[in-house]
Structures are given as structure tokens and as C-alpha cells.
Amino acid sequence: MKMSRSETARRYVLFVISLFFAALGVAFTKHGELGVSPISSVANVMSFKFPALSMGTWLIIWNCVLILGQILLLRKNFKPIQLLQVPLSFLFGWFTDLGMMIVSHIPVSSYASRIAMVLTGIVILGFGISLAVIANVIMNSGEAFVKALSDISHREFGTVKIIFDVSCVVLAIVLSLLFFRMRIVGTREGTVISALLTGAVVKFFSRLLRAPLSAILTKGAAATEG
């Protein structure tokens, strides 16, 4: 059934909220300096090599590369509505830099505090992703790129997602070795922890929040239309 305009608007508002929490999660893991999620790992390495540009800016660049990749892969099958990924990628980057400002005062002098930052970031990131899943209006550039690969290769989305995540980490490590004289920078145990736990956190919050949020989205829209 086609959604009303008010319901669509509510879903996009929820999606923007999801971007903020996802970006805040990235900021927490970044501040821990034990590595970030696989999809952000390339941008993280680039932020160490070229610190004149913020982490958020590098995430914008990386997301735009993934959007361009979708266009090249799908060509005429790329739907214009997916260009909304561009402004949303900018918003995500700005939210990330805002998140970095928010967490900058948190001390991370010990290894335990760094692990705590990573775990907190994973929970916040998973919460944000679950909100995006429930909003169900548009994919972020990373998942949209994976879907494009899945469509043209005729392989399952989950399989391609694993390959994509591993490829991001490998690329981040290769860039680090090239940029930092054969040292691995910006990709550590936090990246592995994030890869292992984020999916479970997303599932937990999706199951917990899907029913109440969906009710708010649909009933609120119906009331407005009425």
C-alpha cells in the first residue's frame, strides 16, 4: 500500500535521527582509537594520513565514492531517488564531526576506557542502524552499494555484505601500510569487535523497537490525513 505524504515525511525524519545516532556511534569508536566499523575503516585511515580533513569529511568522500560505484554498476537501472544518498551522506559526515566534538572531552587514557568507548559506540551505531531499518525509506550508500553488487552478481545480499566488509578492511590495511611505512594504523581490534557485534545489536534493537515505532509512524500519518 502506498504511503501517505505525512507518513513518508515521518519516516524520513526517523531516518535523519538514525543518521545522527549512527554518526555518534562512529564518533565514539573513533575516539577510542582501536579501529572503527569495517565500512568506515578506509575513511579512518585517510583521516590519519590527511588530518587537514576531518573524519566526517572523509566519510562524505567515501560515501560519494560508493554512490558513484552504484551508478557505474547499475547504469540506467540506477534510480534517481537514490541520489538522495548524496545530501544524506553530507548530513552523516556533519553529524560525525558533531559527535567527535561531543565525545572529545571523554578521557581515554587506559586500554579499558578505549574498549568501553568501542563497545558504547557499537551499541549507539547499532541503535542508529535499527532506526534506519525501521524507517525503511532509503538505504545508506554502503548498503546500497552492496545491493548493487548483489543485483549484478546474482548473489545473496548477506554474502556480498561479508565480502564487502572484508574488502573495506583489507583496503584500509593496504592504505595504512603504504602511507605509514608498513605500519597498520586506524584498523585494530575495535574493527573486528565492531564487525562481530554490530549485527547482533541491530537485530536486538530492531526487534525491540519495530512494533512501537511502526505504530507511531502509521497511526500518526493516518491521524494527520484524517
ABEGO torsion letter per residue (X at the ends): XBBBAAAAAAAAAAAAAAAAAAAAAAAAAAAAGAEBBAAAAAAAAAAAABAABBAAAAAAAAAAAAAAAAAAAAEAABBAAAAAAAAAAAAAAAAAAAAAAAAAABBBABAAAAAAAAAAAAAAAAAAAAAAAAAGABBBAAAAAAAAAAAAAGBBAAAAAAAAAAAAAAAAAAAAAAAAGGBBBGBBAAAAAAAAAAAAAAAAAAAAAAAAAAAAAAAAAAAAAX
